[in-house]
């Protein structure tokens, strides 16, 4: 079951992995795990892990689809 992610959760993940919250895409796999990628880049296992883009972050603002 895919879990619903929050804007705050995404910002905390970015802070933990020390990535600037700007120009990044948010991806989710079939288990609900998050992957953060540079804008326009797909995760390496996109097809294998059935990942889908669920949003993006620009200038510290999280946009979830």
C-alpha positions, 0 to 999 in steps of 0.5 A: 500500500502506498502511503501519503507523504506530507510536505514536511516529511519531504523537507525533513528527508532533504534536510537529513541528506543535506540536499538544497530544497530546490530543483529536485523531483520526488519519486516513490516506489511501489512500497512507498519509499521516497527517492530524491533526484535532480530535476529531470533525472529519473531514478536508476531503478525506475522501471525495475522498482515501478517508481513514479514521480509524485512531486517536486521541490522549488525554492523550498516549496514542495509540490505534490501531485 
